[in-house]
Amino acid sequence: MTATREQVVLLSDDGKPIGTAPKSEVHHLDTPLHLAFSCYVLDDAGRLLVTRRAWSKTTWPGAWTNSCCGHPAPGEAVEDAVRRRLRQELGLEVTDLRPVLPDFRYRAVMDDGVVENEVCPVYVARCPDPASLAPDPDEVTEHEWVPWARFREDALSGGRDVSPWCRLQLDVLPPVL
């Protein structure tokens, strides 16, 4: 049986779907605009799950970032994609999933010229059982639970280096989630 190649949704400049492409072929020097998402997972104590991207990732390998990022499949609701990726990447089931930056969009260029170019709605979710965390090593190389206020302050002050999308999101996310 042949594995299905993961597809991403390509977007026009005004954010409307215009097609699909294999995920493995969209991140390069001229990355087309496509649909993604970011999620910040908090436990009941207000700690944020911060993840470090696996070193095998195409974009920003080894970068610390928010809890989970991903791409909805064609025809998949963004909220369903968030829940799917949280299960796949982190083994987590979450509650209270809600959008906090529904229209977030960014473009970032790596040192080698590879570009991220995404409409990337940002979500927050609650994790009622942090002990259930089971990161996929192909996605996450390290993780930690950090108080939200400390993480935000450290990243915004430059005390913690984070992915460009995470830094841009923190510029506009509220001080309390």
C-alpha positions, 0 to 999 in steps of 0.5 A: 500500500502506498502512503498518501502524501500530505496535501496543503491548501493553497490560497489566493492573496485574499485568503480564498482556497485556489488548489492544493499541493503536496506539503513536501513541495511547498516550502522552498525559496518561493513558497506559495501562500497556504493555510496553516494553524498554530495552537497554544496549549495551557494546563489548568495551572496556566502553564504553556506547553512549549515545544522544540521542533525536531531537527529533521523539520524542513522549516526552522528545525530545532526552534522552540515554538508554541505547542503545535503547528500544522496544516489542515488537509483539503476539506478539513475544518481548521479546528479538526486539523488542530485536534488531529495534529495535537493527537498525532504530534503530542498524544493530547486530547484538549478541551476549550479549543478556541480561536484567538487570532483567526486572521493571523498571516505571516511570511518568514525567511530562513537563513538558507532562503526557505520561506514560510508564507501562511494564513495561520489562524491561532488557537488556544486549548486546555490540556486537562491531563498534562501527564498524557503528553507523548511527543512524536520524536519526528515532530518534537525533540524537546518540550517543557511546561512554562508559565504563560507570562514568563514564556511571553516575557522571555520571548518578547525580550529576546531571552528565549529564541523562538520561531518567527511565527511564534514571536509575531503571534506573541506581539499581538496575543493578550498578556492573559490567555 
